[in-house]
């Protein structure tokens, strides 16, 4: 009888240990599953990716063919999403050294495809901006040096006019930089020769906004139209007038770019945010196709697109706005020191900045 009782107690003790072990194991498993960790998901932008994101979007890097989302997810969610066809890659910050090279190649391919989709090389084919020496001669003939004031160093600066009536009236309707950029995408690109019958003719922003819609040569009657120089000068004028930027942090750039293996003169905009210069391309909106004789709806390059991927600059001639000028070749001008450098992708800084002080899991869909 005593042995039976002892045996029963041993059995009960063993059963209790098993139950405790199972409860402990289950509890650890649940904690591991429920704890979220920071992770990047690279989604195919053609998918309805927003429904797949498990947590709050902490970081968002939007391109054309894909989008990078920094968020928090459980290990269970990460494993599940890694197998979703919409997810191209999942990676942690410490994996950047192995992921970054491949990611940059994909971003370069995305940029080249985007250029083709919106046919940005049209501005190079039509020579939106003639070569540097010819452009300088045209400007000096139009604006002899004696007409310049003590406050400006170059004729190009005359074409950034944040105080003009049309600019001031237009900018009153905008509440964000995004809205101003969207406005620039509504302008129709038309080649200089088609619109004006000459290789180079610069309108002031006031003329561009109020007169070009009514030109008989405008193939898009009623719409603001011209080429890259007007669009860049006017966009910078609006950004300064809006007071979203100090004059030190926004500029027009004249120089040579490469698109689809084609080189040519161009004018574009660069802005400085948190110490990083990046480009805005106003001419990516609608354009007039002289071959078909139609105005074609352009694409829409995301506002911060060139913050994360390189703008295809080959050579910079000048940086300028209404207050500052810098001749890059001569190394002369009155621009702030921050202007003495090219724009560059801040992709690495952006990726490293996310969750840099938080733990993350060992995951990788590729590699």
ABEGO torsion letter per residue (X at the ends): XAAAAAAAAAAAAAAAAAAAAAAAAAAAAAAAAABBBBBBBBBBAABBAAAABABBBABBBBBAABBBBBBBBBAAAAAAAAABAABABBBBAAAAAAAAAAAAAAAAAAAAAAAAAAGAAAAAAAGABBBAAAAAAAAAAABBAAABBAABABAAAAABBAABAAAAAAAAABABAAAAAAAAAABBBBBAAAAAGBABBBBBAAAAAAAAAABAABABBGBBBEBAAAAAAAAAAAAAAAGABBAAABBBBBEBBBBGGBBBBBBBBBBBBGGBBBBBBAAABBBBBAAAGBBBBBBBBBAAAAAABBBBBABBABBBBAABBBBAAAGBEABBAAABBBBBBAAAAAAAABGAABBBBBBBABX
